[in-house]
Amino acid sequence: MAAMFFAQTLIVFWLSQKGSNFADLIIYYLVSYIVALAGIFFFPKIKIQAKRSMFFGILFSALMPFVLIIIFHPAQLFISAIFSGLNCIFFWIPYNIMHFKFSHEEKRGLHSGMYFLISPLIGITLQPLAGVVAEKFGFETMFLIGVSLYIVPILLLKIVPNFEFDINIKKEIFTHKFNWATFFQGIAMRINWSLIPIFTLLYVTTPTAFGNFFGYLALVSAIASVINGNLSDKMKSRKTFYYLFSFLAVFSFLPLAFVNNFYYWYIFAGISGLCLYLANPFWLAANLDYYKEIGVERTIVLREFFLNSGFIAALFITLLVFYFTDSPKASLMVISIISLLLPFVSYLQGIYRAKI
């Protein structure tokens, strides 16, 4: 995550400086998640060594910014996006399995909170630092330092536990109902993790300001996740937390479409980031609880399938609305309204309607 923050935080800023427009950046993200979804669906039914898979995942993550250091052709965006999608398959799936495979089921909410706390804690310092380095020494220097940092997780692979898993989940996809709750979680996540970075380009003009903004988002996102996860474990029910934070997360996106200056964007983006990070541990724990009969390994892969389906839907709808309206703000408004369905589809699907 440290290497990712340093090497990848400013990618959309760098691409916009090199001539990429709103549609280009949406397509950049869209290609990444199409690759991830297709990879999950069509991956052969073979056993994979977790360490070996994570090694290639780290390599793909490093190549994602590396191919953009010197931009000379539009095809580089697609190559970078493909590496991003492959990183999701080869690194994040085994990493997520490992995180929960070796944790205690009765502490699942706490471990989900810890999982989502790591990212903002690291981002508080490294995202602003990446902006400073890019502005003072150039983007090329910033990217090269970030890519070099990937040596550390490669070396650390020696000490992580190894296990075998397989990605092929066609049986689970066709034997379980479509997971609309996770699908809409994916839509909400993309608002925060794709659209907010892109729209921030309307309000900041320097890499330092861009990095500082995401350092601020990391700071507000680091509040209460572990505490709430621990509380839900002690209460033996996560229903209240799941629905409360789901409502807060999706409704927090609505004001963003009406913001017209950086001051209000700063405030409301922070609120939405905070609400999403409060919800994320419970969304993840809900998936693990919902599919607990098929085991952690299958659950994590199935979750990634439905999340990436939501990612693609969110970005495709955003691109479609932009095509017909030529208004990025209209795109943000429409997708924010659609995300409001999350708590309702979760209830209809039966998420925590019976005490676990």
C-alpha positions in Angstrom: 0.0 0.0 0.0 2.9 2.4 0.7 4.3 1.7 -2.7 0.9 2.1 -4.3 0.2 5.4 -2.6 3.5 6.9 -3.7 3.5 5.5 -7.2 -0.3 5.8 -8.0 -1.9 8.6 -6.2 -1.1 11.2 -8.8 -1.7 9.0 -11.9 -5.0 10.7 -12.8 -3.4 14.2 -12.3 -0.5 13.2 -14.5 -2.8 11.8 -17.2 -4.9 15.0 -17.2 -1.7 17.1 -17.5 -0.8 15.0 -20.6 -4.2 15.7 -22.3 -6.6 13.0 -21.0 -10.1 14.3 -20.6 -13.0 13.2 -18.3 -14.1 10.4 -20.6 -10.5 9.1 -21.0 -10.0 8.8 -17.3 -13.4 7.0 -16.8 -12.3 4.6 -19.6 -9.0 4.1 -17.9 -10.7 2.9 -14.8 -13.3 1.0 -16.8 -10.7 -1.1 -18.7 -9.0 -2.1 -15.4 -12.2 -3.6 -13.9 -13.3 -5.2 -17.1 -9.9 -7.0 -17.1 -10.4 -8.0 -13.4 -14.0 -9.3 -14.0 -13.0 -11.2 -17.1 -10.0 -12.7 -15.4 -12.1 -13.9 -12.5 -14.8 -15.4 -14.8 -12.5 -17.1 -17.3 -9.6 -18.1 -15.1 -8.9 -21.9 -15.5 -9.8 -24.3 -12.6 -6.2 -24.8 -11.3 -4.6 -24.6 -7.9 -2.5 -21.4 -7.4 0.3 -20.9 -4.9 -0.6 -17.7 -3.0 3.0 -16.5 -2.7 3.7 -16.9 -6.4 0.4 -15.2 -7.3 1.1 -12.3 -5.0 4.6 -11.9 -6.5 3.1 -11.4 -9.9 0.4 -9.1 -8.5 3.1 -6.9 -7.0 4.9 -6.9 -10.3 1.8 -5.9 -12.2 1.1 -3.1 -9.6 4.6 -1.7 -10.2 4.2 -1.9 -14.0 0.9 0.1 -13.8 2.6 3.5 -13.1 5.9 2.5 -14.7 4.4 2.4 -18.2 3.1 6.0 -17.8 6.4 7.6 -16.8 7.0 8.8 -20.3 3.7 9.2 -22.3 4.0 8.9 -26.0 0.9 7.0 -27.1 -2.7 6.8 -26.0 -2.4 3.0 -25.9 -0.3 3.3 -22.7 -3.5 4.1 -20.8 -4.9 0.8 -21.7 -1.7 -1.1 -20.9 -1.5 0.5 -17.5 -5.2 -0.3 -16.9 -4.7 -3.9 -17.9 -1.8 -4.2 -15.3 -4.2 -2.7 -12.7 -6.8 -5.3 -13.4 -4.3 -8.1 -13.3 -3.0 -6.8 -9.9 -6.6 -7.2 -8.6 -6.6 -10.9 -9.6 -3.1 -11.9 -8.7 -2.5 -9.8 -5.5 -5.6 -8.6 -3.9 -7.6 -11.9 -4.1 -4.9 -14.0 -2.3 -4.1 -11.2 0.1 -7.7 -10.8 1.1 -8.0 -14.6 1.5 -4.9 -14.6 3.6 -6.1 -11.8 5.8 -9.3 -13.6 6.8 -8.2 -17.2 6.5 -5.8 -16.7 9.4 -8.1 -14.5 11.5 -10.7 -15.5 14.1 -14.3 -15.7 12.8 -15.7 -14.1 16.1 -13.5 -11.1 15.5 -14.4 -10.6 11.9 -15.7 -7.1 12.3 -12.6 -6.0 14.1 -10.3 -7.6 11.5 -12.4 -5.9 8.7 -11.9 -2.6 10.5 -8.2 -3.2 10.8 -8.0 -4.1 7.1 -9.6 -0.8 6.1 -7.6 1.2 8.6 -4.2 0.3 7.2 -4.8 2.2 3.9 -5.7 5.6 5.3 -3.0 5.5 8.1 -0.3 5.1 5.4 -1.9 7.6 3.0 -1.9 10.4 5.6 1.8 11.0 5.0 2.7 9.3 1.7 0.1 10.8 -0.5 1.0 14.4 0.3 4.7 13.5 0.1 4.2 12.1 -3.4 2.7 15.5 -4.4 5.6 17.4 -3.0 8.2 15.2 -4.7 6.3 15.4 -8.0 6.2 19.2 -7.8 9.8 19.8 -6.7 11.6 17.0 -8.6 9.2 16.0 -11.4 6.7 13.3 -11.9 9.3 11.0 -13.4 11.3 11.0 -10.2 8.1 10.5 -8.1 7.1 7.5 -10.3 10.6 5.9 -10.2 10.8 6.2 -6.4 7.3 4.7 -6.1 8.1 1.8 -8.4 11.4 1.2 -6.4 9.4 0.8 -3.2 7.8 -2.3 -4.6 11.0 -4.1 -3.8 10.0 -4.1 -0.1 6.8 -6.1 -0.4 8.5 -8.6 -2.8 11.1 -9.2 -0.1 8.4 -9.5 2.6 6.7 -12.3 0.7 9.3 -14.6 2.4 7.5 -14.3 5.8 3.9 -14.5 4.7 2.1 -17.8 5.0 1.6 -19.8 1.8 -1.5 -21.7 0.8 -3.2 -22.9 -2.3 -6.4 -21.5 -3.8 -8.3 -21.4 -7.1 -10.1 -18.5 -8.7 -12.6 -20.4 -10.8 -16.0 -19.7 -9.2 -18.4 -20.4 -12.1 -20.2 -23.0 -10.0 -20.8 -20.4 -7.2 -21.9 -17.7 -9.7 -24.6 -20.0 -11.2 -25.7 -21.7 -8.0 -26.2 -18.5 -5.9 -28.5 -15.6 -6.5 -26.9 -12.5 -8.0 -25.5 -10.5 -5.0 -27.1 -7.1 -5.5 -25.9 -5.8 -2.2 -22.3 -6.3 -3.1 -22.9 -5.0 -6.6 -24.2 -1.7 -5.2 -21.4 -1.6 -2.7 -19.1 -1.6 -5.8 -21.0 1.3 -7.3 -20.6 3.3 -4.0 -16.9 2.5 -3.8 -16.2 3.7 -7.3 -17.8 7.1 -6.5 -15.3 7.5 -3.7 -12.3 5.8 -5.3 -12.6 6.8 -9.0 -15.0 9.7 -9.4 -13.8 11.8 -6.5 -10.1 11.7 -7.7 -11.2 12.7 -11.2 -13.5 15.5 -10.0 -10.9 16.9 -7.7 -9.0 17.9 -10.9 -11.6 20.6 -11.3 -10.5 22.3 -8.0 -6.7 21.8 -7.7 -4.0 22.8 -10.1 -0.8 21.5 -8.5 0.5 18.0 -7.6 1.2 19.2 -4.0 -2.4 20.3 -3.5 -3.7 17.1 -5.1 -1.5 15.0 -2.8 -2.5 17.1 0.3 -6.2 16.6 -0.5 -5.8 12.8 -0.5 -3.7 13.0 2.7 -6.7 14.8 4.2 -9.1 12.2 3.0 -6.9 9.5 4.5 -6.9 11.3 7.8 -10.7 11.5 8.1 -11.0 8.0 6.8 -8.9 6.6 9.6 -11.5 7.3 12.3 -13.7 4.8 14.1 -13.5 1.7 11.8 -11.8 -0.6 14.3 -13.9 0.7 17.2 -17.1 0.1 15.4 -16.0 -3.3 14.1 -15.1 -4.3 17.7 -18.4 -3.1 19.0 -20.3 -5.2 16.4 -18.3 -8.3 17.4 -19.2 -7.8 21.0 -22.9 -7.3 20.2 -22.9 -10.5 18.1 -24.9 -8.7 15.5 -23.7 -6.3 12.7 -27.2 -5.5 11.3 -27.5 -2.1 12.9 -24.0 -1.0 11.9 -24.4 -2.4 8.4 -27.6 -0.5 7.6 -26.7 2.7 9.5 -23.3 3.2 7.8 -24.8 2.1 4.4 -27.4 4.8 4.6 -24.8 7.4 5.7 -22.3 6.4 2.9 -24.7 6.5 0.0 -26.5 9.7 1.1 -23.2 11.5 1.7 -22.5 11.4 -2.1 -25.5 13.5 -3.0 -24.1 17.0 -2.0 -20.9 16.4 -4.2 -22.8 16.9 -7.4 -24.0 20.4 -6.3 -20.6 21.7 -5.0 -19.1 24.6 -7.0 -15.9 25.5 -5.2 -13.0 23.7 -3.5 -13.9 24.7 0.0 -17.2 22.8 -0.1 -15.7 20.0 -2.2 -13.1 19.6 0.6 -15.8 19.3 3.2 -18.2 17.0 1.5 -15.6 14.7 0.0 -14.2 14.3 3.5 -17.6 13.5 4.9 -18.3 10.9 2.1 -14.8 9.4 2.6 -15.4 9.1 6.3 -18.8 7.5 5.9 -17.6 5.0 3.3 -14.7 3.9 5.5 -17.1 3.4 8.4 -19.3 1.2 6.1 -16.6 -0.8 4.4 -15.7 -3.1 7.3 -19.3 -4.1 7.6 -19.8 -4.6 3.9 -16.9 -6.9 3.9 -17.9 -8.7 7.1 -21.5 -9.1 5.6 -20.1 -10.9 2.6 -18.1 -13.3 4.8 -21.2 -13.9 6.9 -23.5 -14.3 4.0 -21.4 -16.9 2.2 -19.8 -18.5 5.3 -21.0 -22.0 4.2 -18.7 -21.9 1.1 -15.5 -20.9 3.0 -13.3 -17.8 3.1 -11.5 -18.6 -0.2 -14.6 -18.9 -2.4 -16.3 -16.0 -0.6 -13.5 -13.6 -1.3 -13.3 -14.5 -5.0 -17.1 -14.3 -5.3 -17.1 -10.9 -3.6 -14.5 -9.6 -6.1 -16.7 -10.8 -8.9 -19.7 -8.9 -7.7 -17.7 -5.8 -6.7 -16.1 -5.6 -10.1 -19.5 -5.9 -11.7 -20.6 -2.9 -9.7 -17.4 -1.0 -10.5 -18.0 -1.5 -14.2 -21.7 -0.6 -14.0 -20.8 2.6 -12.1 -18.2 3.7 -14.6 -20.2 2.7 -17.7 -23.3 4.6 -16.4 -21.1 7.6 -15.7 -19.6 7.5 -19.2 -23.0 7.0 -20.8 -24.6 10.0 -19.0 -21.6 12.2 -19.9 -21.9 11.1 -23.5 -25.6 12.3 -23.7 -25.3 15.4 -21.4 -21.6 16.5 -21.8 -21.8 17.3 -18.1 -19.5 15.5 -15.6 -21.7 16.9 -12.8 -24.8 15.2 -14.3 -22.9 11.9 -14.4 -21.9 12.3 -10.7 -25.5 13.1 -9.7 -27.1 10.2 -11.6 -24.6 7.6 -10.2 -25.0 9.1 -6.7 -28.8 8.7 -6.9 -28.5 5.1 -8.1 -26.2 4.2 -5.2 -29.1 5.1 -2.8 -30.6 1.8 -3.6 -27.9 -0.1 -1.7 -29.7 -0.3 1.7 -33.0 -1.3 0.1 -31.6 -4.0 -2.1 -29.6 -5.3 0.9 -32.8 -5.6 2.9 -34.6 -7.3 0.0 -31.7 -9.7 -0.4 -31.9 -10.7 3.3 -28.6 -9.2 4.5 -28.7 -9.6 8.3 -32.5 -9.8 8.4 -32.1 -12.8 10.6 -29.6 -12.6 13.4 -26.3 -14.4 12.6 
